[in-house]
Amino acid sequence: MFKINDNYLKLPGSYLFSTIAKKVSAFQAANPDKTVIRLGIGDVTQPLAPAIIDALHGAVDEMGKAETFHGYAPDLGYEFLRTAIAKNDYADRGCDIAADEIFVSDGAKCDSGNIQEIFSVDNKIAVCDPVYPVYVDTNVMAGRTGTYDPKTEMWSDVIYMPCTEANNFSPELPKETPDIIYLCFPNNPTGATITKAQLQEWVDYANRVGAVIIYDAAYEAYISEEDVPHTIFECEGARTCAIELKSFSKNAGFTGTRLGYTVIPKDLKCGDVMLHSLWARRHGTKYNGAPYIQQRAGEAVYSPEGKVQLAKQVAYYMNNAKVIKEGLQEAGYTVSGGVNAPYIWLKTPDGMTSWEFFDYLLEKANVVGTPGSGFGPSGEGYFRLTAFGTYENSVAALERIKQM
C-alpha cells in the first residue's frame, strides 16, 4: 500500500490567496451587479514594457528558424542573461558576484520553496512574523516545523521574530539560535525596510553562529531611500552566509511571463561542501530551465530603453501607493509601508480581526485586500493593500473605503 507525505496534512487550511479567491468568487456569484476592486494579491496590472515586447518578438522569430532555434536551456541559464544580471544588479553596486553564481529560474516563489531541499530536515528555521506564507508552508511540507498549535497559530520548531509597530516592523536578532534565517526586504507584507547597517548586523550574526540567510529581495526595484540596501551582498561577509532570491515579476511585470534567479556564492559552505554545488545538482536534476524566449526578455530589462521604461512603471505603482497611504491616513487609519515597497500595511478598526475587516471591506466597499493574520500571528489586527492595481482603481477603492 502506497503512503503519502503526511506533512501535507499538517498544513492548516488552504493557501492564503486560495482562500481569498474562494471568498471573492462566492461574493461575486451572490452579487453579480457589484464591481469588485482587487487590491489583495500582489499581481501587476501594467503591460510589459516596449523593450521587453520587442525582445519577445525577436526571440519568437529566432525560434522559428532552424539556424537560431533553441532547445533546452543551460542548467544555470543562458550566459547572456547571467552576465547582464551580474553586471547590473551586482557589479554596478560594488558587489562581487560572478555570472556562474547566478541560477536562472521561472520565479522567486519556486526558488523560495525549493531552496530548503538542500538543507537537512534537522535545521531550525527563523522567520519574520508576519511573513510571506511560502517560507513556512514549504518547510512544513518537508517536516521541519514540528507541531502546529491552532490557539497560537505557531509551529513548535519555528523561531518567530515578531515585526510589530514597536520595532518598526523590523525583526530583532533571535534569542534562540537558528540554522536558517528567512529575511525579506523591502518586506512583504508590511512594506518595511532596514538600513545597510542593520542588515550588516544580520550578516555578522549569521557568520558568528553558523547560520545561512535566505534573503528575498523581490521588491528591491521599489527602494527610494538612500540607506536601504538593494542586495544583501552590499554587506561585508555576505558571501559566506547568504543566498539571495530575485524576481522579474515586480520590477518588470513578469508575473505571467515567469522569470527569476537565485544567487549562491561559492564561498558559502557547510564544512567542505559548497551549497552552490548542491543547488546546481538539484537545479540540473529537477529543472530544465526557463525558456529562451523569457530569458531574452529578461536581458531586455537591463537595456537602456528597458531601464527607462521600467523606472516609469515603478513610479506609476509607487504613486498608487502614495495615493492610497495618504488617503487612508486622512481617513484616520494608522498606516505604514508604501515608501520603499508597493504595499500598504494598515491597522484594522478597533475590535475587528483581520478576517472580519476583510469581509466588511468586501461587503461594504467591494474592495479586496489581504488579512494580516494570513501572514502569521503578529499580523492579526493588520491588513495589507497592494499598489499594483491601476491608478483609477486605486483612487476608486480609496473613495469607497472613505465612504464605508
N, C-alpha and C positions, 0 to 999 in steps of 0.2 A: 504494500500500500504506500503510495507516494505521500510525502509530507510537505507542508507549506512552511514558509518562513513566518513563524508566528509572531515575530517582532512587529509585523504589519498590523496585527490585531491589537497591539498596544496603543496605536495611534488614536487619540480621542477625536471622534467626529471626522468630517471631511476636511480637505484642504481649505483654508480660509476663503480664498477667492472663488472656490467652487460653491461654498455655502452662500456667499453674497450673490453669485449668479443665479442660484436657485430661488432665492428670496425675490430678486428683481424680476425674474421670469414669472413667478407666481403673481406678483403685484401687477405686472403689465397685462397678464391674462385676465385678471379681475377688473382692470381699469384700462380698457383699450383706448379710451378717449384722452388719456393723460400722457403727456410727453415727459419722459424721464431724462434728466441730465446726469451723465455718469462722470463723477469726479472721484471714483474709487480706485480702480486698478490703474497702475502707472503705465498706461499704454499711450503712445504718442498719437497725434492727430494730423500733424502737418505732413504733406507728401515728401518723398525723397527729393533731395536737392538735385538741381540740373546736372551738376558734375557727376553725381552718382548714377543718375539715369543714363547719361552718355556712356559711362563706363560699363554699365549693364548691357546696353545695346551693343557696344563694341565686343564684349565678351561673348554674347549670344551669337553674333556674326562669326566669331572665331570658332565657336563650337559647331558651326555648320559647314566647315571646310576641313578636309582631311589633313591638310598640312598644318593647321592651327588647332585641331581638336585636342581636348584634354580629357583624360580618364581619371583614375584615382589620383587624389592629391598626395603630395609627400606627407609623411607622418606628422611632422611639426607644422606643416603649412607651407605655402609657396614662399620662396626666398624673397620675391619682390615685396610681399606684404610684411613679412617679418623684419626685413631691412627698414621699411618705412616706419614701422612701429618703433623699432629700436632707436632710430634717429629722432623722430618727432616726439614720442612720449617719454623717452628716457635720456638720450644723449643731449638733446637740446635743453634739458632740465638739469644737466650736470650729473646724471645717474649712469652708473656703469652696468649696463645690461646689454648682453650680446644677442644677436639675432637668433642664435641656436639655443637660447634660454627661454624663448617665446614659443608657446604651443597654441596654434590657431584652432578654434573650435566653432561650434554653432551657437554659442551663447554662454554668458556667465552663469546663468541659472543651472545649466547642466554641469558646468565645471564645479560650482559651489557644492552641488550634491554629490558629484563623483569623486572629488578630491579626497574625501575621507576614506576611500577604499585602500589607499596606500599606507594607512596607519593601522596599527594593532587595535583590536576591539577593547583592549585594556586601557587605552588612553582616556583621560578625563578631559572633557571639553569645557570651556568657559565661553559664555555668550552674553552680549549686552541684553538687557531686558528693559524695554521691548526690543524685539529682534525680528529680522526677516525670517519667516517660518521655515524656509528650506534648510537652514543650518541645523536646526534642532530635529526636524522631521526625518532627514536623511540619516542622522545618527541614531534615531530611534529604530529605523529600518535595519540598521547594522547591528543593533543590540548593544549599543554603547551607553545608553542613558539611564539604565536602571528601571525603577518602577514609577508610575505616574500617580500623583495624589490629586484627585479631582477637586478637593477643597482648596488647595493652594495653587492648583494648575501648574505644578512644578514637577520635574523629574528628579529622582533621588541622587543620581550620579552626574548631574549637570551643575556646574558652578554658574550661578546667575549674578550678573553685575548690573544692579539697578541703575537706570538712567532716568533721573527724575528732575523736577523743577529745581530741587535743592542743589543739584550738582550740574546744572545747565545741560542736562540730558547727555552728559559725557561720563563714561564709566570710570570708576576708581580701580586701582590695582587690587586684585582679589586677595583675600586673607588666606584662602586655601590655594595651594599651588596647582595650576592646571598644566596639562601637556599640550593642548591645542587651544588657541585663543582666536575666536572669530571677532574681527573688527570691521565695521562698515562706515566709511566717512567719505564725503558727506553722507549722513546717516539716513537709511530707510528703516523706520518710518518717520523719525522725529525731525529730520532736516538739519540736525545739529552737526557741528564740526568741531575739530580740535586743532590747536596750533601745531606747528612743526616741533616746538619744544615739548609739548605734551605727547606727541607721537614718538619722539625720541625717548621719552621715559618708558614707553611700552616696549620699544626695541631693546633698550638696555635691560629692562626687566626680563624679557624673553630670553635674551642671551645669558643672563645671570642664572635663571632657573632651568634652562634647557628646554624651553617651550618653543613651539612654532606658531607664528601668527599667520592666519589666513585672512588677508586684507582685501576686502571688496571695495574697489574704487570705481564702481559703475557710474557714479554721478559726478566724477571729478570735473567734467566739462562745465558744470554749473557754478564752480567756485568763482567768487567775485572779490574776496578779501585777500590781501597780500600774504598774510602769515599762515594761510591754510595750505598744507601740502597737497599736491596733486597725485603723488605716489609715495608709498612707504619707503621707496628706495632713495628718496631725498635724505633719509636719515642714515647716519653713520652706523654701520654694523648690521643693517637690514639684510644684507646678502647672506648672512649666516643664520637668520631666524625667520625669514618671511617668504610667503607665497602671495602673489598678487593676482586678483581676478579683475579683468576689464571687459567691457561690453561696448558694442557699437549700437546697441538698442536705443539708448537715451541721448547720446551725443550726436547720432546720425540718423535716428529714426528707423533702425533695423529691427524693430520688434517683430515684424512679419517677414523680414529678409533673412535674419538669423546669422549673426557673426559675433565672435568674441575671442578672447585669448587669455591664457594663464602664463604667468612668469614664475619660473622656478630656477633660481640661481644655482650654479654648480657648486657653490661654496656651502650650500645648505645640506648638512649631513646628519645621519644618525650613526654614530661611530664612524665606520669607514664607508658606509653606504650613502650614495648621493640620492636625495629624493628626486632629483632630475631624472635619474636612470629609472626609478620606479614608475614615475609618471609617464616617461617615454615608453616603457614596456606596456603599461596599461593603455595608453593612447593608441599605440600601434596594434594592440590585440583587439580592442573593443570599438575602435572608431576608424572610419575610412576617410575622414577629413571633410572640412567644409567645402562646398562646391567651388570650382574655379570661378564661376560667374560671380558669386558672392565675394570671393577674395579680391577680384579685380575691382569690385565696387568698394570694398574696404580700402584698397590702395587710393582710390579717388578721394577719400575722406582727407587724406594728407596733401592733396594737390593744392596749389594756391587758390584756385577757384573754389574748391571744396571747403577750405578753411573759412573763406569769407562767407559763403552761403550758409554754412552750419553755425557760424557765430550769430547770424541773423535769426536762425531758428531757436538757438538757445536764448537769445534776448527776447524773442516772442514769448516763450514759455515762462521766462522769469518775469516778464511784465504781467502775465496772468497771475503769477504768484504774488506780486506786489499788490495787484488789484484785490485779490481775494484776502490777503493778510490785512491790508489796511481797512478794507470794508468790514471784515469781521471785528477788528479792533474798535471801529466806530460803532458797531452794533453791541459792544460790551463784552465780547468774548475775550478770553485770555489766550493769546496765540503766540507760537514760536515757529522757527523754521522759515522757509521761503526767502532766504537771503543767498545761501550758497547751495541750495537744493530746491528742486521743484515740488517740494512737499510742505504743506501747512499742517501744523500739529496744534490742535486746539483742545481746550478743556470742555468737557460736556457740561451742560447746565446742572446746577446743584440737584442732587437726588436722582439723577439719571445715570444708568450704566451705559457703557459704550454701545451695547446692542439695542438698548431701549432708545438711545438717541438715533441710532441707525434707522430703526423702524419709524420713529417720529419724523425724521427728516424725509424719509421716503414717502410716507403717507401724507404729510402736510405740505412739503415743498417739492415733492417728486424729484429729489436730488439724492444721488448715491455717493456715499463716502465709505470709509473703512473703519470699523470699530477698533479702537486701540487695544482692547483686550485680546484681539486676534493675534497680536504680536507678542503677547506674554503678559504675565501678571501685573507688571508695572505700567502696562498700557491701559489698564482699566481706568475709566474716568477721562479718557482722551479719545480723540477722533482724528483720522487723517483725511485730508483733502489733497488731490493732486492738481497741479497746474498744467497738466498735459492736455487738457481739453482745448477747444477753440476759444479765442478771446470772447466771442459773442456768447458762448455757453457759460464761460466763467462769470461774465457780468450778469447774465440772466440767473444763474444759480445763486449768486450773491444777493440779488434783489429778492429772490424767493425766500432765502434764509432770513433776510431782514424783515420781511413781511410775515414770517411764520408765527 
